[in-house]
Structure formats: C-alpha cells, structure tokens
C-alpha cells in the first residue's frame, strides 16, 4: 500500500465506520464483476437486510482482534504465514 493512498485517511475507525467500509468494499467488488457469483450476491443481500448483521460484525471484530495478526491486509494471500489457507474456520486457526 502506498503512502499516498492512506495519506488522508484516519489511523482508526469506529465499529460503525469499519462496518460501512467493509460493506462498500463488497459493493465495489460486486460492481467489478459482470457475472458475480451467487455467494457475493447473497453476502450483499445479507449486509443490506439481515437483522443479525450487526452482531455478526461485532463477532468478526472480536476475531480480528484476537487472531494474532493472522489476517494481514498487506499480505498478498491475506493470511500471513499460511499461503495454503483460503479462510480461517470458525473457532480459530486451522
């Protein structure tokens, strides 16, 4: 990530701001795809309409704060030190 790309951004976000940022990231991805997968469409619908989304978001934040830095936004494969792992299963490290 270049220094210019983060120059005008805050060092931290509130829970609400970070949820909205994640929401817009999903929308941006959806807009890039001519034929998005059903999973992405369902995720977008969930983020728009599911009443449990806020509690699910809070749980995701708790996981992010306790994963020891496993999910690394600066690492190409997202999960540093685990290029073989496409996701972290619920309950922690694989």
QUIDA-V214647 format. One record per backbone hydrogen bond with DSSP energy under -1.0 kcal/mol. NH is the residue of the N-H (numbers start at 1). CO is the residue of the C=O. Records with the same first field share a line. If there is no record, write none. Layout:
NH = CO  CO
This chain:
9 = 6
18 = 14
19 = 15
20 = 16
21 = 17
22 = 18
23 = 19
24 = 20
25 = 21
26 = 22
27 = 23
28 = 24
29 = 25
30 = 26
31 = 27
32 = 28
33 = 29
41 = 37
42 = 38
43 = 39
44 = 40
45 = 41
46 = 42
47 = 43
48 = 44
49 = 45
50 = 46
53 = 50
56 = 52
57 = 53
58 = 54
59 = 55
60 = 56
61 = 57
62 = 58
63 = 59
64 = 60
65 = 61
66 = 62
72 = 78
75 = 72
78 = 75
79 = 77
80 = 70  78
82 = 79
85 = 82
92 = 89
